[in-house]
Each structure stands twice: as C-alpha cells, then as structure tokens.
Amino acid sequence: MTAPAAKLDCAPYARGLFIGGQWQSGRGIPVVNPSDESILAEVPDATVSEALAAVEAAARAAEGWRSTPPRQRAEILRRCHELMTARAEELATLISLENGKALPDARGEVAYAAEFFRWNSEEAVRIGGEYRTAPAGTNRILVEHQPIGIAVLITPWNFPAAMATRKIAPALAAGCTVILKPASETPLTAYALAGIYAEAGVPAGVVNVITTTQPGPVTAAMLADPRVRKLSFTGSTPVGRVLLAEAAKTVASCSMELGGNAPFIVFDDADLEAALDGAMVAKMRNAGEACTAANRFIVQAGIHDAFVAGLVRRMGAIKLGPGTDAATGCGPMITRKSVEKIDGLVADAVARGARVQLGGVRPAGKGFYYPPTVLTGVSPQSEMRRAEIFGPVAPVYRFDTEDQAVAMANDTEHGLAAYVYTRDLKRGLAVSGRIEAGMVGLNRGLVSDPAAPFGGVKQSGLGREGGMHGILEYLEAKYIATSF
C-alpha cells in the first residue's frame, strides 16, 4: 500500500503556535502521515494560559481591525486568495501528506478554500443596513451591522484548508478577530495558511492559531472570557452539543456545522450514467470522509440492480494507495480508529444479512486503509443505517414508491445534505422540498460552493457558512431610533 511520499519538508510548517503575529515554538503533538504511519513533524501542545494569550492578542487587535475600512480589508482578503492560488501545489501536497487524501482531491480543496477569500473580499464592501420610516410616522428606523467581536473557530481534520478559510474569511470581512483551533491530526495546513495571511497583510493578532491535546479545557477557558462573543464549530453532533452547553454560560453566539447522514435517491427514470457519476463524487470525494458524503443510496426497484452493477464496476476500478501517489483514487483514512469504526459497521451489517458486492476486507500492512466497498440488503436495524460512515463504503437500499423514498431519507436525526436523481424536474423539485436537509443536490453529486449557504437542519447544525449568509454569522444588527 505504500509508495514514496511527495518531496516536501514539513518542518517549516511546524514553527509553533501563532499568537499576536509571533511564532511561539514548542513540541508535543506528533503529526502522523496516515499513508505509512511515519511522523511528518511535531507541533506545540497549547496550554490554557497560551489559549488565553491568544484571546488577549485578538482583543488587542480588535479595535484596529474593526475600524479598518472595508475596502482595505477586502484587498487583504483578495491577496490571501492570490497567495493561496500561487502556492496551490505546495498546499495540496501538504494536505495530502498529513490528511492522506488523494492529490486531485487535495488540489480541489485548495481551490475551494482559496475561493472563500475571493468571495468574502467582495462581501466585505457590501455590508448593508436599513433606513425606513416607522409605521407610526414618529421616527426613523436605522439598522446597521457591526462586527460581533472575537470569534473562536474550531475546525476538523477532513478539510484542513477549506474548513478554516470558510470561517476565517467571513469573520475577517466582517471586522472580527479570531482564534483558530484546528484538529491536532492535521495542523500543518493551518499553520502554513497562517504564514500566508501574515504575508498578505493581515495585522498581528487578527488571526491566531493554536493546537492542543486538551480541546475541552482550552475551549472552555476561551469561551469563559466575556470578550469572546462567537463560536463557530465544524465537527460531530455529540461534541457540538457539549460546546453549545459551554457557550451558553456566556450566551455566546454559535454556528454549528455538525454530522450528516446524506441520502442519495435514484428514481427509475434517472439517467443511470449521470446518477453513477454523481454517486462517485458524492461518495468518494475525500474517500468518503466528508459530512456531505452520500451515506445511504436509496434506489428504486426498477433501476436498483443496474445501479449496483455500475457502482461496483466504478468503485472497483479505484486504486487504493497513498494520497501523494499520482495513481491513487482513494487514500487512507485519517487514523487507525477510523478504520476500526468503518470495519465494525461493515461487520455489523453483514452479521445482520447484508451482502458484500465489493471490498469489505481491511488490507494488511502499514497505513490506515479501507477499500472501496459496496453493500446490498442492509437491514434497517444495522448500525450503518443510523451512523455516519465517514469512509468509502456505499450501502444500497431498495425502495418502491416516492413516499417510501422520502420517509427513508428523513428517517435520521441529521439533515445536512441530500441528493436526488430523476429526469422528471417536477418530481425532483417536489421531493427536494420534502426532504429534511439544508442542502439538496438535484441531479448533482456536489453541493458545496463558496457562493451558496452551507449548513443543515435538525441535529446537523445551526447557521450557515458561505454565500451572503456566511458573513451575517459574524455581524450583529444594531437598531437606532431617531426623529431626524
């Protein structure tokens, strides 16, 4: 499973914690290459006191950044986009090394991540307000939007560049200062980007980056500081619940992008090849380690067997290997624990009667690999039906009627993304409206777009990122009543 890694020295990206525009050296967290289990570098393990120092740095920089003219903030964000684009291959290789994702996916992530800076550079100069006469005619109603304040941003390991820029860019556009706590599995990308922000002209203290193995105490300490007014978190629903409770102590505003269990519905009249194209994107992007990944393929009886055959053929052609190998289509999972979870879900499904059409067996050797896998006949009682797989496993379920498909799709506590394939646009729009999800791909296997609102309903989260909605998460409306 192993091949020579791309030549990139990871040590320069482990310079230390980034606080107040300064690098503070330290060690304590090894960064593991999931392709071969080698140690790429070691980054600092921040303490509570260092986290509070980051809050202090953000507080010192807050007034200056808040009062920076929107056009000037916009030009700095635009420069961040340009620098990320210029160094796309370097960043993609770094992501592939520390995350394991295939290079084409890593390149796509860098382009997507950089686009949040370009989009929000344009939004920064379009923060609007309101002016109108009160209905009683007694006064004028003025509404302006002001930066919410210091924001703590917590991001996951699966998209180490994009999950950071999706939060940082709108926060900076709005005039907020931030403390980013990236996942300790993939911190190098966050530190590499911190250097880019500084080079682009982001003032010292506006963006601070810390890594820690004590996320609970560190986050709690930052949220306890009354100057922190915003928490934006991307991660699992159970952790999100804990953070919401912690933020409630100071009534900090929260944005939550939590777990998913995306249904992928294919009707009999769907274009089979188009549905398979979409299925490969929705399932195998980032090897299935995405909150928007298709988690349940719900396929109508008339097209079910042909869809399964096509899915087996396509997933069987994917090469499993190190992300930095140019031929790789499916890289390793992030940790051994992730592989064990996926393997356990497959074993439980098989024990309850599921049939393995492809894969299903962990390969031997170094690296955290799991092969592309297709299952049919998965029992409704299987753990896989409820759990977020977060890996390259495609369970296919059969349905007969439209109502049955919608009921199956909505039978989950989550509601992040969903996918629908049909040639009947009227039915497609109707079904999209009935599905309980924040985002629906209608005859598309990819929904993420910096210009569109990203987020879910039910226990998949609160708020939206991206589009014109994203910057509003970092602004508060102030109403001024005046008689003039």
C-alpha positions as CSV (number, residue, x, y, z in Angstrom):
1,M,0.0,0.0,0.0
2,T,2.9,2.4,0.4
3,A,4.9,4.4,-2.2
4,P,7.5,7.2,-1.8
5,A,5.9,10.3,-0.4
6,A,6.0,13.5,-2.3
7,K,9.1,15.5,-1.5
8,L,8.1,18.2,0.9
9,D,9.8,19.1,4.1
10,C,7.0,19.5,6.7
11,A,9.3,21.0,9.4
12,P,8.9,24.6,8.2
13,Y,5.1,24.4,8.8
14,A,5.6,23.4,12.4
15,R,7.1,26.7,13.6
16,G,4.9,26.9,16.7
17,L,1.8,28.5,18.0
18,F,0.8,31.7,16.0
19,I,-0.2,34.3,18.6
20,G,-0.2,38.0,18.1
21,G,1.7,37.7,14.9
22,Q,4.5,35.8,16.5
23,W,5.6,32.2,16.3
24,Q,5.9,30.5,19.7
25,S,7.9,27.3,19.4
26,G,7.1,24.1,21.2
27,R,6.5,20.4,20.7
28,G,4.2,17.8,22.0
29,I,1.8,16.7,19.2
30,P,3.2,14.4,16.5
31,V,1.6,14.7,13.1
32,V,1.2,11.3,11.5
33,N,1.2,10.5,7.8
34,P,-1.8,8.1,7.5
35,S,-0.4,6.6,4.4
36,D,2.6,5.0,6.1
37,E,2.3,5.9,9.8
38,S,5.5,7.9,9.7
39,I,5.9,11.1,11.7
40,L,5.9,14.2,9.5
41,A,6.6,16.8,12.2
42,E,5.7,17.8,15.7
43,V,3.6,20.9,16.7
44,P,3.1,22.6,20.0
45,D,0.5,21.5,22.5
46,A,-1.1,24.7,23.8
47,T,-2.0,25.1,27.4
48,V,-4.9,27.0,28.8
49,S,-2.7,30.0,29.5
50,E,-1.5,30.1,25.9
51,A,-5.0,29.9,24.7
52,L,-5.9,32.9,26.9
53,A,-2.9,34.7,25.5
54,A,-4.4,34.2,22.0
55,V,-7.7,35.7,23.2
56,E,-5.7,38.7,24.6
57,A,-3.9,39.1,21.3
58,A,-7.2,39.0,19.5
59,A,-8.6,41.6,21.9
60,R,-5.7,44.0,21.4
61,A,-6.1,43.8,17.6
62,A,-9.9,44.0,17.6
63,E,-10.4,47.8,17.6
64,G,-7.9,48.4,14.9
65,W,-9.3,45.7,12.6
66,R,-12.9,46.7,13.3
67,S,-12.1,50.3,12.2
68,T,-10.1,49.3,9.1
69,P,-12.0,50.5,6.0
70,P,-14.0,47.7,4.3
71,R,-12.1,48.2,1.0
72,Q,-8.8,47.8,2.8
73,R,-10.0,44.6,4.5
74,A,-11.2,43.4,1.1
75,E,-7.8,44.0,-0.6
76,I,-6.1,41.9,2.1
77,L,-8.5,39.1,1.7
78,R,-8.0,39.2,-2.1
79,R,-4.3,38.9,-1.5
80,C,-4.9,35.9,0.6
81,H,-6.7,34.3,-2.3
82,E,-3.9,35.2,-4.7
83,L,-1.2,33.7,-2.5
84,M,-3.1,30.5,-1.9
85,T,-3.7,30.1,-5.6
86,A,0.0,30.7,-6.4
87,R,1.1,28.1,-3.8
88,A,-1.7,25.6,-4.6
89,E,0.5,22.7,-5.4
90,E,2.6,23.1,-2.2
91,L,-0.6,23.3,-0.1
92,A,-2.2,20.4,-1.8
93,T,0.9,18.2,-1.2
94,L,0.9,19.2,2.4
95,I,-2.7,18.3,2.8
96,S,-2.2,15.0,1.1
97,L,0.7,14.2,3.4
98,E,-1.0,15.0,6.7
99,N,-4.5,14.1,5.8
100,G,-3.9,11.2,3.3
101,K,-6.4,12.4,0.7
102,A,-5.6,11.8,-3.0
103,L,-3.8,14.7,-4.7
104,P,-6.7,15.5,-7.1
105,D,-9.0,15.9,-4.0
106,A,-6.3,18.0,-2.2
107,R,-5.9,20.3,-5.2
108,G,-9.7,20.7,-5.4
109,E,-9.8,21.6,-1.7
110,V,-7.1,24.3,-2.1
111,A,-9.0,25.9,-4.9
112,Y,-12.3,25.7,-2.9
113,A,-10.6,27.1,0.2
114,A,-9.0,30.0,-1.6
115,E,-12.3,30.9,-3.2
116,F,-13.7,31.8,0.3
117,F,-11.2,34.7,0.4
118,R,-12.2,36.0,-3.0
119,W,-15.9,35.7,-2.3
120,N,-15.7,37.4,1.1
121,S,-13.4,40.1,-0.2
122,E,-16.3,41.1,-2.3
123,E,-18.8,40.8,0.5
124,A,-16.7,43.0,2.8
125,V,-17.6,46.1,0.9
126,R,-21.3,45.2,0.6
127,I,-22.2,45.0,4.3
128,G,-25.5,46.9,4.2
129,G,-28.1,48.4,6.6
130,E,-31.6,49.8,6.6
131,Y,-33.3,53.2,6.6
132,R,-37.1,53.5,6.8
133,T,-39.9,55.4,8.5
134,A,-41.6,53.7,11.4
135,P,-45.2,52.7,10.7
136,A,-46.5,55.2,13.2
137,G,-44.6,58.0,11.5
138,T,-43.0,59.1,14.8
139,N,-39.4,58.3,14.0
140,R,-36.9,56.8,11.5
141,I,-35.6,53.3,11.9
142,L,-31.9,52.9,11.2
143,V,-30.2,49.5,11.2
144,E,-26.5,48.9,10.9
145,H,-24.4,45.8,11.1
146,Q,-21.5,45.7,13.4
147,P,-18.7,43.0,14.0
148,I,-19.9,40.6,16.6
149,G,-16.5,40.5,18.3
150,I,-13.8,37.9,19.0
151,A,-14.5,34.6,17.4
152,V,-13.2,31.1,18.4
153,L,-13.1,28.8,15.4
154,I,-12.8,25.1,15.7
155,T,-12.2,23.0,12.6
156,P,-11.9,19.3,11.8
157,W,-9.2,17.2,10.1
158,N,-11.1,16.2,6.9
159,F,-10.7,19.5,5.0
160,P,-7.9,21.3,6.9
161,A,-7.7,24.3,4.5
162,A,-11.3,24.7,3.5
163,M,-12.9,24.4,6.9
164,A,-10.5,27.1,8.2
165,T,-11.0,29.6,5.4
166,R,-14.8,29.1,5.3
167,K,-14.8,30.6,8.8
168,I,-11.8,32.9,8.8
169,A,-12.6,34.7,5.6
170,P,-16.2,35.9,6.5
171,A,-15.0,36.7,10.1
172,L,-12.3,39.0,8.8
173,A,-14.5,40.5,6.1
174,A,-17.0,41.4,8.9
175,G,-14.2,43.0,11.0
176,C,-13.8,40.3,13.6
177,T,-10.6,38.9,15.1
178,V,-10.2,35.2,15.5
179,I,-8.6,32.3,17.3
180,L,-8.4,29.1,15.2
181,K,-8.1,25.7,16.8
182,P,-7.5,23.2,14.0
183,A,-7.7,19.5,14.5
184,S,-4.5,18.1,16.0
185,E,-4.4,15.4,13.3
186,T,-3.9,18.0,10.5
187,P,-2.4,21.2,12.0
188,L,0.3,21.8,9.4
189,T,-2.0,23.2,6.8
190,A,-3.5,25.7,9.3
191,Y,0.0,26.9,10.3
192,A,1.0,27.2,6.6
193,L,-2.0,29.3,5.9
194,A,-1.3,31.5,9.0
195,G,2.0,32.4,7.3
196,I,0.2,33.3,4.1
197,Y,-2.3,35.5,6.0
198,A,0.6,37.5,7.6
199,E,2.3,37.9,4.2
200,A,-1.0,39.1,2.7
201,G,-1.1,41.9,5.2
202,V,-3.4,40.6,7.9
203,P,-2.3,42.6,11.0
204,A,-0.8,40.8,14.0
205,G,-3.4,39.4,16.4
206,V,-6.2,39.4,13.9
207,V,-5.7,35.7,13.2
208,N,-4.2,33.5,15.9
209,V,-3.7,29.7,15.6
210,I,-3.2,27.2,18.4
211,T,-3.1,23.4,18.6
212,T,-3.8,21.4,21.7
213,T,-4.4,17.9,23.0
214,Q,-6.7,19.4,25.7
215,P,-9.6,20.8,23.5
216,G,-12.1,20.7,26.3
217,P,-10.4,22.8,28.9
218,V,-8.8,25.1,26.3
219,T,-12.0,25.8,24.6
220,A,-13.9,26.2,27.8
221,A,-11.3,28.7,29.1
222,M,-11.6,30.8,25.9
223,L,-15.4,30.8,25.9
224,A,-15.4,31.8,29.6
225,D,-13.7,35.1,28.6
226,P,-16.6,37.6,28.1
227,R,-14.7,39.2,25.2
228,V,-15.3,36.1,23.1
229,R,-18.6,36.6,21.5
230,K,-18.7,34.0,18.8
231,L,-18.1,30.2,18.5
232,S,-18.0,28.5,15.1
233,F,-17.6,24.8,15.2
234,T,-17.4,22.1,12.5
235,G,-17.4,18.5,13.8
236,S,-19.5,15.8,15.3
237,T,-23.0,16.3,16.7
238,P,-22.1,14.9,20.2
239,V,-19.2,17.4,20.5
240,G,-21.4,20.2,19.2
241,R,-23.9,19.6,21.9
242,V,-21.1,19.9,24.6
243,L,-19.9,23.1,23.0
244,L,-23.4,24.6,22.9
245,A,-23.7,24.0,26.6
246,E,-20.4,25.6,27.3
247,A,-21.2,28.6,25.1
248,A,-24.5,29.0,26.9
249,K,-22.7,30.1,30.1
250,T,-21.8,33.4,28.5
251,V,-24.5,33.4,25.9
252,A,-22.0,33.4,23.1
253,S,-23.4,33.3,19.6
254,C,-22.9,29.8,18.0
255,S,-22.6,28.5,14.5
256,M,-22.6,24.7,14.3
257,E,-21.9,22.5,11.2
258,L,-22.4,19.0,12.6
259,G,-22.8,15.5,11.4
260,G,-24.6,14.2,8.4
261,N,-26.3,11.1,7.1
262,A,-26.9,12.1,3.5
263,P,-29.5,10.1,1.4
264,F,-28.8,9.6,-2.3
265,I,-32.1,8.9,-4.0
266,V,-32.2,7.4,-7.5
267,F,-35.6,7.0,-9.3
268,D,-36.3,4.5,-12.0
269,D,-36.4,7.3,-14.7
270,A,-32.9,8.7,-13.7
271,D,-30.1,8.9,-16.3
272,L,-28.1,5.9,-15.0
273,E,-24.7,7.1,-16.1
274,A,-25.3,10.6,-14.7
275,A,-26.5,9.1,-11.4
276,L,-23.4,6.9,-11.2
277,D,-21.2,10.0,-12.0
278,G,-22.9,11.8,-9.2
279,A,-22.6,8.8,-6.8
280,M,-18.9,8.7,-7.3
281,V,-18.5,12.3,-6.4
282,A,-20.9,12.3,-3.5
283,K,-19.5,9.1,-2.0
284,M,-15.8,9.0,-2.9
285,R,-14.8,12.7,-2.6
286,N,-12.1,12.7,0.1
287,A,-12.6,8.8,0.3
288,G,-16.0,9.4,1.9
289,E,-14.5,11.4,4.8
290,A,-16.9,14.3,4.3
291,C,-20.0,15.4,6.2
292,T,-21.8,15.8,2.9
293,A,-20.8,12.3,1.7
294,A,-23.7,10.1,0.4
295,N,-24.3,7.8,3.4
296,R,-27.3,5.9,2.1
297,F,-28.0,5.0,-1.5
298,I,-31.8,4.7,-1.8
299,V,-32.5,3.3,-5.2
300,Q,-35.9,2.4,-6.8
301,A,-36.5,-1.2,-7.6
302,G,-36.5,-0.9,-11.4
303,I,-33.0,0.6,-11.6
304,H,-31.6,-1.0,-8.4
305,D,-29.6,-3.9,-9.9
306,A,-28.2,-1.8,-12.8
307,F,-27.1,0.9,-10.4
308,V,-25.4,-1.6,-8.1
309,A,-23.6,-3.2,-11.0
310,G,-22.4,0.2,-12.2
311,L,-21.3,1.3,-8.8
312,V,-19.4,-1.9,-8.2
313,R,-17.7,-1.5,-11.6
314,R,-16.7,2.1,-10.9
315,M,-15.6,1.7,-7.3
316,G,-13.7,-1.5,-8.1
317,A,-11.6,0.5,-10.6
318,I,-10.4,2.9,-7.9
319,K,-6.7,2.5,-6.9
320,L,-6.2,2.4,-3.1
321,G,-2.9,3.9,-2.0
322,P,-1.0,6.9,-0.6
323,G,-2.6,10.2,-1.3
324,T,0.6,11.6,-2.9
325,D,0.8,8.7,-5.4
326,A,-0.4,10.2,-8.7
327,A,-2.4,7.0,-9.5
328,T,-4.3,6.9,-6.2
329,G,-8.0,7.4,-6.3
330,C,-8.7,6.5,-2.6
331,G,-6.2,7.4,0.1
332,P,-6.1,6.2,3.7
333,M,-8.4,7.0,6.5
334,I,-7.2,9.6,9.0
335,T,-6.5,7.2,11.9
336,R,-6.5,3.5,12.8
337,K,-9.5,4.2,15.0
338,S,-11.4,5.4,11.9
339,V,-10.6,2.2,10.1
340,E,-11.8,0.1,13.0
341,K,-15.1,2.1,13.2
342,I,-15.7,1.5,9.5
343,D,-14.8,-2.2,9.7
344,G,-17.1,-2.6,12.7
345,L,-20.0,-1.0,10.8
346,V,-19.5,-3.3,7.8
347,A,-19.2,-6.4,10.1
348,D,-22.4,-5.5,11.9
349,A,-24.2,-5.0,8.6
350,V,-23.0,-8.4,7.3
351,A,-24.0,-10.1,10.5
352,R,-27.5,-8.7,10.0
353,G,-27.8,-10.1,6.5
354,A,-26.1,-7.5,4.2
355,R,-24.3,-8.9,1.1
356,V,-20.8,-7.6,0.2
357,Q,-20.7,-6.8,-3.5
358,L,-17.2,-5.3,-3.4
359,G,-14.5,-4.8,-0.8
360,G,-15.3,-5.3,2.9
361,V,-11.8,-6.6,3.9
362,R,-9.1,-4.5,5.6
363,P,-5.8,-4.7,3.8
364,A,-2.7,-5.8,5.7
365,G,0.4,-3.6,6.1
366,K,1.2,-0.1,7.1
367,G,-1.2,2.8,6.7
368,F,-4.8,3.4,7.7
369,Y,-6.5,1.9,4.6
370,Y,-10.0,0.6,3.9
371,P,-11.1,-0.4,0.4
372,P,-14.0,0.9,-1.6
373,T,-16.9,-1.2,-0.5
374,V,-20.5,-1.8,-1.8
375,L,-23.2,-3.5,0.3
376,T,-26.7,-4.5,-0.6
377,G,-29.5,-5.9,1.5
378,V,-28.5,-3.8,4.6
379,S,-31.0,-4.3,7.4
380,P,-32.8,-1.3,8.8
381,Q,-31.6,-2.4,12.2
382,S,-27.9,-2.2,11.2
383,E,-25.8,0.4,12.9
384,M,-24.8,1.7,9.5
385,R,-28.4,2.9,8.8
386,R,-28.0,5.4,11.6
387,A,-24.3,6.1,11.8
388,E,-22.2,8.5,9.7
389,I,-19.8,6.0,8.0
390,F,-17.1,8.6,7.1
391,G,-15.4,6.2,4.7
392,P,-15.5,4.6,1.3
393,V,-18.5,2.3,2.0
394,A,-21.7,2.5,-0.1
395,P,-24.8,0.7,1.3
396,V,-27.6,0.4,-1.2
397,Y,-31.2,0.2,-0.1
398,R,-34.2,-0.6,-2.4
399,F,-37.5,1.4,-2.5
400,D,-40.7,1.2,-4.5
401,T,-42.7,4.4,-4.1
402,E,-41.8,8.1,-3.8
403,D,-43.4,8.4,-0.4
404,Q,-41.3,5.4,0.8
405,A,-38.1,7.1,-0.5
406,V,-38.8,10.3,1.3
407,A,-39.7,8.5,4.5
408,M,-36.4,6.6,4.3
409,A,-34.4,9.8,3.6
410,N,-35.9,11.6,6.6
411,D,-35.5,8.7,9.0
412,T,-32.5,10.2,10.7
413,E,-31.7,12.8,13.3
414,H,-29.5,14.6,10.8
415,G,-30.4,16.9,7.9
416,L,-27.3,18.3,6.3
417,A,-27.2,17.2,2.6
418,A,-29.2,15.0,0.3
419,Y,-29.1,14.0,-3.4
420,V,-31.9,13.3,-5.8
421,Y,-31.7,11.8,-9.4
422,T,-34.6,11.9,-11.7
423,R,-35.4,13.1,-15.3
424,D,-38.7,14.5,-14.0
425,L,-37.9,18.0,-12.9
426,K,-41.3,18.5,-11.3
427,R,-40.9,15.4,-9.1
428,G,-37.3,16.3,-8.4
429,L,-38.2,19.7,-7.0
430,A,-41.1,18.3,-5.1
431,V,-39.0,15.6,-3.5
432,S,-36.2,18.1,-2.8
433,G,-38.7,20.2,-0.9
434,R,-40.0,17.3,1.2
435,I,-36.5,16.1,2.2
436,E,-35.4,17.4,5.6
437,A,-32.0,18.7,4.7
438,G,-30.3,22.1,4.5
439,M,-28.8,21.3,1.1
440,V,-30.1,19.2,-1.8
441,G,-28.2,18.2,-5.0
442,L,-30.8,17.7,-7.7
443,N,-29.1,15.7,-10.4
444,R,-25.8,16.8,-8.9
445,G,-23.3,15.0,-6.7
446,L,-21.6,18.1,-5.4
447,V,-23.4,20.9,-3.5
448,S,-20.5,22.8,-1.8
449,D,-20.0,26.3,-3.3
450,P,-18.5,29.4,-1.6
451,A,-21.3,31.4,-3.1
452,A,-24.0,29.3,-1.6
453,P,-25.3,28.9,2.0
454,F,-23.8,25.7,3.5
455,G,-25.5,24.2,6.6
456,G,-28.0,21.8,7.9
457,V,-31.3,21.3,9.8
458,K,-32.3,19.1,12.7
459,Q,-29.2,17.9,14.6
460,S,-26.9,18.8,11.7
461,G,-26.3,22.3,12.9
462,L,-27.1,25.9,13.3
463,G,-26.4,28.8,11.0
464,R,-24.9,28.9,7.5
465,E,-21.4,29.3,6.0
466,G,-20.8,30.7,2.5
467,G,-22.9,32.9,0.3
468,M,-24.2,36.2,1.5
469,H,-25.4,34.3,4.6
470,G,-21.9,33.4,5.8
471,I,-20.8,36.9,6.8
472,L,-24.0,37.6,8.7
473,E,-22.9,35.0,11.2
474,Y,-20.2,37.4,12.3
475,L,-22.3,40.6,12.4
476,E,-24.9,41.9,14.8
477,A,-27.8,44.2,13.8
478,K,-28.0,47.4,15.8
479,Y,-31.2,49.4,15.6
480,I,-31.1,53.2,16.2
481,A,-34.4,55.1,16.5
482,T,-34.2,58.7,15.6
483,S,-36.6,61.5,15.0
484,F,-34.5,63.2,12.3
